Amino acid sequence: MPTLKRLTNCSITLYAGDHLPPHFHVRLQDGREALVEIASLTVLSGRIARRELAEALTWAAEHRALLIATWEELNP
């Protein structure tokens, strides 16, 4: 489970052998977690307010190529 980025209030991670669709995990400092689809940045699961995900979604939009490459490496 590599952590790709630690932000102000959360971290962004990907898991090896994970299920489709390609997604990343956003874990807040208090332990709450959301799964976000890489292609659309749609929240797949988790009960985190959009404002709490804003920084992670902005980072993901700017680093989508890294997220895709890491997903493909971990989930061939």
Secondary structure, DSSP 8 states (H G I E B T S, - for coil): --EEEE-SSEEEE--TT--SS-EEEEEETTS-EEEEETTT--EEE----HHHHHHHHHHHHHTHHHHHHHHHHH--
